[in-house]
Amino acid sequence: MMSDSTNERKRILKDLNKLVGSNLKRDSVSMLNKLSEDFYNEVELAKECAGHNDAAGAEVHRIIAEYLHEVLLTFEAIKK
């Protein structure tokens, strides 16, 4: 189910955080690997969309890749 409601998205993320939050410390290395993998996947998807003249799709995947990059930078700084 998709919703444009800000409150609904916040509730969904809060519930998700409760579900997976406790495992993050224990699985931080695998989480970083997955985030890195997702970054490269989003870059490839953006390139694929751009190659098919899907500007909106390319932009969405580029934004996600940028966000993942920022998240990775944050976690890498914490690990130092």
Biopython code that builds the backbone (N, CA, C, O; Angstrom):
import numpy as np
from Bio.PDB.StructureBuilder import StructureBuilder

atoms = [
    (1, "MET", "N", (0.835, -1.177, 0.000)),
    (1, "MET", "CA", (0.000, 0.000, 0.000)),
    (1, "MET", "C", (0.879, 1.240, 0.000)),
    (1, "MET", "O", (1.770, 1.368, 0.840)),
    (2, "MET", "N", (0.639, 2.153, -0.933)),
    (2, "MET", "CA", (1.417, 3.373, -1.013)),
    (2, "MET", "C", (0.593, 4.534, -0.487)),
    (2, "MET", "O", (-0.625, 4.577, -0.660)),
    (3, "SER", "N", (1.271, 5.474, 0.156)),
    (3, "SER", "CA", (0.576, 6.617, 0.718)),
    (3, "SER", "C", (1.437, 7.858, 0.584)),
    (3, "SER", "O", (2.660, 7.794, 0.713)),
    (4, "ASP", "N", (0.800, 8.979, 0.327)),
    (4, "ASP", "CA", (1.488, 10.257, 0.285)),
    (4, "ASP", "C", (1.454, 10.960, 1.635)),
    (4, "ASP", "O", (2.013, 12.047, 1.783)),
    (5, "SER", "N", (0.813, 10.360, 2.601)),
    (5, "SER", "CA", (0.665, 10.969, 3.914)),
    (5, "SER", "C", (1.995, 10.949, 4.665)),
    (5, "SER", "O", (2.588, 9.891, 4.875)),
    (6, "THR", "N", (2.452, 12.133, 5.064)),
    (6, "THR", "CA", (3.691, 12.246, 5.831)),
    (6, "THR", "C", (3.599, 11.447, 7.123)),
    (6, "THR", "O", (4.528, 10.721, 7.475)),
    (7, "ASN", "N", (2.495, 11.580, 7.820)),
    (7, "ASN", "CA", (2.323, 10.864, 9.084)),
    (7, "ASN", "C", (2.330, 9.356, 8.883)),
    (7, "ASN", "O", (2.878, 8.618, 9.701)),
    (8, "GLU", "N", (1.721, 8.901, 7.796)),
    (8, "GLU", "CA", (1.690, 7.465, 7.517)),
    (8, "GLU", "C", (3.102, 6.943, 7.237)),
    (8, "GLU", "O", (3.481, 5.878, 7.724)),
    (9, "ARG", "N", (3.877, 7.693, 6.452)),
    (9, "ARG", "CA", (5.262, 7.274, 6.163)),
    (9, "ARG", "C", (6.096, 7.260, 7.436)),
    (9, "ARG", "O", (6.912, 6.360, 7.634)),
    (10, "LYS", "N", (5.895, 8.254, 8.304)),
    (10, "LYS", "CA", (6.623, 8.286, 9.579)),
    (10, "LYS", "C", (6.272, 7.068, 10.430)),
    (10, "LYS", "O", (7.152, 6.456, 11.036)),
    (11, "ARG", "N", (4.994, 6.720, 10.475)),
    (11, "ARG", "CA", (4.554, 5.563, 11.257)),
    (11, "ARG", "C", (5.161, 4.288, 10.706)),
    (11, "ARG", "O", (5.631, 3.440, 11.465)),
    (12, "ILE", "N", (5.153, 4.149, 9.385)),
    (12, "ILE", "CA", (5.714, 2.964, 8.742)),
    (12, "ILE", "C", (7.197, 2.838, 9.071)),
    (12, "ILE", "O", (7.668, 1.750, 9.400)),
    (13, "LEU", "N", (7.936, 3.942, 8.983)),
    (13, "LEU", "CA", (9.371, 3.909, 9.290)),
    (13, "LEU", "C", (9.630, 3.622, 10.764)),
    (13, "LEU", "O", (10.580, 2.914, 11.100)),
    (14, "LYS", "N", (8.800, 4.163, 11.640)),
    (14, "LYS", "CA", (8.941, 3.894, 13.074)),
    (14, "LYS", "C", (8.733, 2.406, 13.358)),
    (14, "LYS", "O", (9.503, 1.797, 14.101)),
    (15, "ASP", "N", (7.704, 1.835, 12.771)),
    (15, "ASP", "CA", (7.440, 0.407, 12.940)),
    (15, "ASP", "C", (8.587, -0.430, 12.381)),
    (15, "ASP", "O", (8.992, -1.423, 12.984)),
    (16, "LEU", "N", (9.101, -0.025, 11.233)),
    (16, "LEU", "CA", (10.216, -0.745, 10.631)),
    (16, "LEU", "C", (11.460, -0.659, 11.504)),
    (16, "LEU", "O", (12.186, -1.641, 11.657)),
    (17, "ASN", "N", (11.707, 0.517, 12.078)),
    (17, "ASN", "CA", (12.855, 0.689, 12.961)),
    (17, "ASN", "C", (12.761, -0.230, 14.174)),
    (17, "ASN", "O", (13.762, -0.801, 14.607)),
    (18, "LYS", "N", (11.571, -0.368, 14.714)),
    (18, "LYS", "CA", (11.367, -1.281, 15.848)),
    (18, "LYS", "C", (11.678, -2.721, 15.445)),
    (18, "LYS", "O", (12.231, -3.495, 16.226)),
    (19, "LEU", "N", (11.315, -3.060, 14.222)),
    (19, "LEU", "CA", (11.498, -4.425, 13.737)),
    (19, "LEU", "C", (12.974, -4.759, 13.509)),
    (19, "LEU", "O", (13.429, -5.834, 13.900)),
    (20, "VAL", "N", (13.724, -3.851, 12.881)),
    (20, "VAL", "CA", (15.102, -4.180, 12.490)),
    (20, "VAL", "C", (16.167, -3.465, 13.299)),
    (20, "VAL", "O", (17.333, -3.855, 13.241)),
    (21, "GLY", "N", (15.814, -2.442, 14.044)),
    (21, "GLY", "CA", (16.790, -1.618, 14.744)),
    (21, "GLY", "C", (17.704, -2.370, 15.683)),
    (21, "GLY", "O", (18.883, -2.033, 15.796)),
    (22, "SER", "N", (17.199, -3.362, 16.345)),
    (22, "SER", "CA", (18.004, -4.072, 17.331)),
    (22, "SER", "C", (19.108, -4.912, 16.697)),
    (22, "SER", "O", (20.061, -5.287, 17.379)),
    (23, "ASN", "N", (18.997, -5.208, 15.425)),
    (23, "ASN", "CA", (19.996, -6.040, 14.769)),
    (23, "ASN", "C", (21.134, -5.243, 14.131)),
    (23, "ASN", "O", (22.121, -5.835, 13.693)),
    (24, "LEU", "N", (21.021, -3.921, 14.070)),
    (24, "LEU", "CA", (21.989, -3.125, 13.336)),
    (24, "LEU", "C", (23.387, -3.184, 13.934)),
    (24, "LEU", "O", (24.359, -3.318, 13.191)),
    (25, "LYS", "N", (23.516, -3.089, 15.239)),
    (25, "LYS", "CA", (24.846, -3.108, 15.851)),
    (25, "LYS", "C", (25.544, -4.435, 15.590)),
    (25, "LYS", "O", (26.738, -4.470, 15.294)),
    (26, "ARG", "N", (24.826, -5.478, 15.696)),
    (26, "ARG", "CA", (25.394, -6.808, 15.523)),
    (26, "ARG", "C", (25.741, -7.076, 14.064)),
    (26, "ARG", "O", (26.687, -7.812, 13.784)),
    (27, "ASP", "N", (25.014, -6.508, 13.155)),
    (27, "ASP", "CA", (25.203, -6.785, 11.730)),
    (27, "ASP", "C", (25.754, -5.592, 10.958)),
    (27, "ASP", "O", (25.471, -5.451, 9.769)),
    (28, "SER", "N", (26.535, -4.728, 11.609)),
    (28, "SER", "CA", (26.962, -3.487, 10.963)),
    (28, "SER", "C", (27.822, -3.717, 9.725)),
    (28, "SER", "O", (27.701, -2.973, 8.752)),
    (29, "VAL", "N", (28.684, -4.724, 9.737)),
    (29, "VAL", "CA", (29.544, -4.985, 8.576)),
    (29, "VAL", "C", (28.703, -5.435, 7.388)),
    (29, "VAL", "O", (28.885, -4.938, 6.277)),
    (30, "SER", "N", (27.794, -6.362, 7.610)),
    (30, "SER", "CA", (26.950, -6.815, 6.505)),
    (30, "SER", "C", (26.015, -5.704, 6.039)),
    (30, "SER", "O", (25.669, -5.639, 4.859)),
    (31, "MET", "N", (25.604, -4.827, 6.959)),
    (31, "MET", "CA", (24.763, -3.705, 6.578)),
    (31, "MET", "C", (25.529, -2.754, 5.665)),
    (31, "MET", "O", (24.988, -2.304, 4.654)),
    (32, "LEU", "N", (26.771, -2.442, 6.000)),
    (32, "LEU", "CA", (27.586, -1.572, 5.154)),
    (32, "LEU", "C", (27.808, -2.194, 3.782)),
    (32, "LEU", "O", (27.764, -1.497, 2.768)),
    (33, "ASN", "N", (28.042, -3.484, 3.745)),
    (33, "ASN", "CA", (28.217, -4.174, 2.461)),
    (33, "ASN", "C", (26.949, -4.092, 1.626)),
    (33, "ASN", "O", (27.010, -3.873, 0.416)),
    (34, "LYS", "N", (25.809, -4.265, 2.265)),
    (34, "LYS", "CA", (24.532, -4.199, 1.552)),
    (34, "LYS", "C", (24.263, -2.787, 1.049)),
    (34, "LYS", "O", (23.806, -2.612, -0.080)),
    (35, "LEU", "N", (24.539, -1.782, 1.870)),
    (35, "LEU", "CA", (24.365, -0.400, 1.442)),
    (35, "LEU", "C", (25.260, -0.069, 0.251)),
    (35, "LEU", "O", (24.844, 0.621, -0.679)),
    (36, "SER", "N", (26.486, -0.566, 0.294)),
    (36, "SER", "CA", (27.413, -0.342, -0.810)),
    (36, "SER", "C", (26.910, -1.024, -2.084)),
    (36, "SER", "O", (26.951, -0.438, -3.165)),
    (37, "GLU", "N", (26.446, -2.240, -1.951)),
    (37, "GLU", "CA", (25.878, -2.973, -3.079)),
    (37, "GLU", "C", (24.670, -2.228, -3.650)),
    (37, "GLU", "O", (24.525, -2.105, -4.866)),
    (38, "ASP", "N", (23.809, -1.736, -2.764)),
    (38, "ASP", "CA", (22.629, -0.988, -3.202)),
    (38, "ASP", "C", (23.028, 0.300, -3.918)),
    (38, "ASP", "O", (22.389, 0.690, -4.895)),
    (39, "PHE", "N", (24.087, 0.967, -3.436)),
    (39, "PHE", "CA", (24.575, 2.177, -4.101)),
    (39, "PHE", "C", (24.924, 1.885, -5.560)),
    (39, "PHE", "O", (24.468, 2.581, -6.467)),
    (40, "TYR", "N", (25.735, 0.852, -5.774)),
    (40, "TYR", "CA", (26.149, 0.523, -7.136)),
    (40, "TYR", "C", (24.967, 0.067, -8.004)),
    (40, "TYR", "O", (24.920, 0.359, -9.199)),
    (41, "ASN", "N", (24.025, -0.642, -7.401)),
    (41, "ASN", "CA", (22.817, -1.032, -8.142)),
    (41, "ASN", "C", (22.025, 0.193, -8.587)),
    (41, "ASN", "O", (21.546, 0.244, -9.720)),
    (42, "GLU", "N", (21.886, 1.171, -7.708)),
    (42, "GLU", "CA", (21.142, 2.386, -8.059)),
    (42, "GLU", "C", (21.854, 3.173, -9.157)),
    (42, "GLU", "O", (21.204, 3.737, -10.037)),
    (43, "VAL", "N", (23.183, 3.213, -9.107)),
    (43, "VAL", "CA", (23.946, 3.885, -10.166)),
    (43, "VAL", "C", (23.680, 3.208, -11.510)),
    (43, "VAL", "O", (23.451, 3.877, -12.517)),
    (44, "GLU", "N", (23.712, 1.885, -11.514)),
    (44, "GLU", "CA", (23.464, 1.153, -12.765)),
    (44, "GLU", "C", (22.036, 1.349, -13.259)),
    (44, "GLU", "O", (21.804, 1.481, -14.461)),
    (45, "LEU", "N", (21.084, 1.367, -12.336)),
    (45, "LEU", "CA", (19.692, 1.603, -12.728)),
    (45, "LEU", "C", (19.517, 3.005, -13.304)),
    (45, "LEU", "O", (18.773, 3.188, -14.268)),
    (46, "ALA", "N", (20.185, 3.984, -12.731)),
    (46, "ALA", "CA", (20.115, 5.353, -13.256)),
    (46, "ALA", "C", (20.672, 5.404, -14.672)),
    (46, "ALA", "O", (20.090, 6.039, -15.551)),
    (47, "LYS", "N", (21.803, 4.734, -14.890)),
    (47, "LYS", "CA", (22.408, 4.698, -16.223)),
    (47, "LYS", "C", (21.479, 4.004, -17.223)),
    (47, "LYS", "O", (21.315, 4.458, -18.355)),
    (48, "GLU", "N", (20.879, 2.904, -16.785)),
    (48, "GLU", "CA", (19.960, 2.164, -17.656)),
    (48, "GLU", "C", (18.756, 3.028, -18.035)),
    (48, "GLU", "O", (18.355, 3.069, -19.199)),
    (49, "CYS", "N", (18.191, 3.707, -17.058)),
    (49, "CYS", "CA", (17.046, 4.585, -17.335)),
    (49, "CYS", "C", (17.458, 5.719, -18.278)),
    (49, "CYS", "O", (16.725, 6.059, -19.207)),
    (50, "ALA", "N", (18.618, 6.292, -18.035)),
    (50, "ALA", "CA", (19.092, 7.377, -18.901)),
    (50, "ALA", "C", (19.268, 6.876, -20.331)),
    (50, "ALA", "O", (18.963, 7.592, -21.285)),
    (51, "GLY", "N", (19.758, 5.648, -20.477)),
    (51, "GLY", "CA", (19.940, 5.062, -21.797)),
    (51, "GLY", "C", (18.635, 4.791, -22.525)),
    (51, "GLY", "O", (18.606, 4.692, -23.751)),
    (52, "HIS", "N", (17.561, 4.673, -21.767)),
    (52, "HIS", "CA", (16.236, 4.444, -22.359)),
    (52, "HIS", "C", (15.411, 5.734, -22.392)),
    (52, "HIS", "O", (14.191, 5.703, -22.548)),
    (53, "ASN", "N", (16.099, 6.858, -22.241)),
    (53, "ASN", "CA", (15.444, 8.171, -22.249)),
    (53, "ASN", "C", (14.349, 8.297, -21.205)),
    (53, "ASN", "O", (13.352, 8.985, -21.423)),
    (54, "ASP", "N", (14.533, 7.634, -20.072)),
    (54, "ASP", "CA", (13.601, 7.737, -18.937)),
    (54, "ASP", "C", (14.226, 8.690, -17.920)),
    (54, "ASP", "O", (14.843, 8.264, -16.944)),
    (55, "ALA", "N", (14.054, 9.987, -18.169)),
    (55, "ALA", "CA", (14.684, 11.003, -17.327)),
    (55, "ALA", "C", (14.192, 10.928, -15.881)),
    (55, "ALA", "O", (14.987, 11.073, -14.952)),
    (56, "ALA", "N", (12.900, 10.706, -15.682)),
    (56, "ALA", "CA", (12.350, 10.640, -14.319)),
    (56, "ALA", "C", (12.934, 9.445, -13.563)),
    (56, "ALA", "O", (13.338, 9.574, -12.408)),
    (57, "GLY", "N", (12.975, 8.298, -14.212)),
    (57, "GLY", "CA", (13.546, 7.107, -13.572)),
    (57, "GLY", "C", (15.022, 7.287, -13.259)),
    (57, "GLY", "O", (15.487, 6.902, -12.186)),
    (58, "ALA", "N", (15.762, 7.875, -14.204)),
    (58, "ALA", "CA", (17.188, 8.119, -13.989)),
    (58, "ALA", "C", (17.398, 9.043, -12.802)),
    (58, "ALA", "O", (18.286, 8.816, -11.980)),
    (59, "GLU", "N", (16.586, 10.079, -12.712)),
    (59, "GLU", "CA", (16.721, 11.038, -11.610)),
    (59, "GLU", "C", (16.387, 10.394, -10.274)),
    (59, "GLU", "O", (17.075, 10.635, -9.283)),
    (60, "VAL", "N", (15.347, 9.585, -10.235)),
    (60, "VAL", "CA", (14.989, 8.898, -8.981)),
    (60, "VAL", "C", (16.145, 8.011, -8.516)),
    (60, "VAL", "O", (16.521, 8.053, -7.345)),
    (61, "HIS", "N", (16.703, 7.221, -9.410)),
    (61, "HIS", "CA", (17.800, 6.322, -9.025)),
    (61, "HIS", "C", (19.063, 7.100, -8.667)),
    (61, "HIS", "O", (19.821, 6.677, -7.794)),
    (62, "ARG", "N", (19.300, 8.239, -9.334)),
    (62, "ARG", "CA", (20.450, 9.070, -8.993)),
    (62, "ARG", "C", (20.297, 9.639, -7.584)),
    (62, "ARG", "O", (21.254, 9.656, -6.811)),
    (63, "ILE", "N", (19.093, 10.104, -7.252)),
    (63, "ILE", "CA", (18.840, 10.643, -5.914)),
    (63, "ILE", "C", (19.049, 9.568, -4.855)),
    (63, "ILE", "O", (19.657, 9.827, -3.816)),
    (64, "ILE", "N", (18.549, 8.372, -5.111)),
    (64, "ILE", "CA", (18.727, 7.267, -4.157)),
    (64, "ILE", "C", (20.206, 6.942, -3.996)),
    (64, "ILE", "O", (20.666, 6.710, -2.878)),
    (65, "ALA", "N", (20.961, 6.923, -5.096)),
    (65, "ALA", "CA", (22.399, 6.658, -5.030)),
    (65, "ALA", "C", (23.102, 7.735, -4.206)),
    (65, "ALA", "O", (23.980, 7.426, -3.401)),
    (66, "GLU", "N", (22.722, 8.987, -4.404)),
    (66, "GLU", "CA", (23.327, 10.065, -3.619)),
    (66, "GLU", "C", (23.027, 9.906, -2.133)),
    (66, "GLU", "O", (23.903, 10.104, -1.292)),
    (67, "TYR", "N", (21.799, 9.552, -1.818)),
    (67, "TYR", "CA", (21.420, 9.348, -0.421)),
    (67, "TYR", "C", (22.213, 8.186, 0.184)),
    (67, "TYR", "O", (22.721, 8.291, 1.300)),
    (68, "LEU", "N", (22.315, 7.096, -0.547)),
    (68, "LEU", "CA", (23.083, 5.948, -0.053)),
    (68, "LEU", "C", (24.550, 6.326, 0.167)),
    (68, "LEU", "O", (25.172, 5.889, 1.135)),
    (69, "HIS", "N", (25.093, 7.134, -0.731)),
    (69, "HIS", "CA", (26.471, 7.602, -0.571)),
    (69, "HIS", "C", (26.626, 8.382, 0.733)),
    (69, "HIS", "O", (27.589, 8.172, 1.471)),
    (70, "GLU", "N", (25.682, 9.280, 1.019)),
    (70, "GLU", "CA", (25.730, 10.066, 2.255)),
    (70, "GLU", "C", (25.615, 9.169, 3.490)),
    (70, "GLU", "O", (26.305, 9.391, 4.485)),
    (71, "VAL", "N", (24.759, 8.172, 3.428)),
    (71, "VAL", "CA", (24.606, 7.233, 4.541)),
    (71, "VAL", "C", (25.905, 6.463, 4.747)),
    (71, "VAL", "O", (26.350, 6.285, 5.881)),
    (72, "LEU", "N", (26.513, 6.005, 3.658)),
    (72, "LEU", "CA", (27.785, 5.285, 3.760)),
    (72, "LEU", "C", (28.871, 6.170, 4.358)),
    (72, "LEU", "O", (29.641, 5.712, 5.202)),
    (73, "LEU", "N", (28.946, 7.428, 3.935)),
    (73, "LEU", "CA", (29.935, 8.354, 4.503)),
    (73, "LEU", "C", (29.749, 8.507, 6.001)),
    (73, "LEU", "O", (30.721, 8.528, 6.756)),
    (74, "THR", "N", (28.504, 8.613, 6.427)),
    (74, "THR", "CA", (28.209, 8.757, 7.856)),
    (74, "THR", "C", (28.667, 7.531, 8.634)),
    (74, "THR", "O", (29.333, 7.664, 9.661)),
    (75, "PHE", "N", (28.322, 6.350, 8.161)),
    (75, "PHE", "CA", (28.716, 5.125, 8.867)),
    (75, "PHE", "C", (30.212, 4.905, 8.830)),
    (75, "PHE", "O", (30.793, 4.429, 9.805)),
    (76, "GLU", "N", (30.853, 5.249, 7.705)),
    (76, "GLU", "CA", (32.305, 5.103, 7.622)),
    (76, "GLU", "C", (33.004, 6.041, 8.591)),
    (76, "GLU", "O", (34.026, 5.673, 9.171)),
    (77, "ALA", "N", (32.481, 7.239, 8.778)),
    (77, "ALA", "CA", (33.063, 8.194, 9.721)),
    (77, "ALA", "C", (32.912, 7.688, 11.155)),
    (77, "ALA", "O", (33.806, 7.871, 11.982)),
    (78, "ILE", "N", (31.790, 7.059, 11.441)),
    (78, "ILE", "CA", (31.560, 6.515, 12.780)),
    (78, "ILE", "C", (32.533, 5.386, 13.090)),
    (78, "ILE", "O", (33.009, 5.262, 14.218)),
    (79, "LYS", "N", (32.827, 4.562, 12.084)),
    (79, "LYS", "CA", (33.690, 3.412, 12.286)),
    (79, "LYS", "C", (35.155, 3.783, 12.514)),
    (79, "LYS", "O", (35.922, 2.975, 13.037)),
    (80, "LYS", "N", (35.552, 5.003, 12.125)),
    (80, "LYS", "CA", (36.960, 5.425, 12.262)),
    (80, "LYS", "C", (37.348, 5.627, 13.686)),
    (80, "LYS", "O", (38.493, 5.981, 13.970)),
]
sb = StructureBuilder()
sb.init_structure("model")
sb.init_model(0)
sb.init_chain("A")
sb.init_seg("    ")
for serial, (resi, resn, name, xyz) in enumerate(atoms, 1):
    if name == "N":
        sb.init_residue(resn, " ", resi, " ")
    sb.init_atom(name, np.array(xyz, "f"), 0.0, 1.0, " ", f" {name:<3s}", serial, name[0])
structure = sb.get_structure()
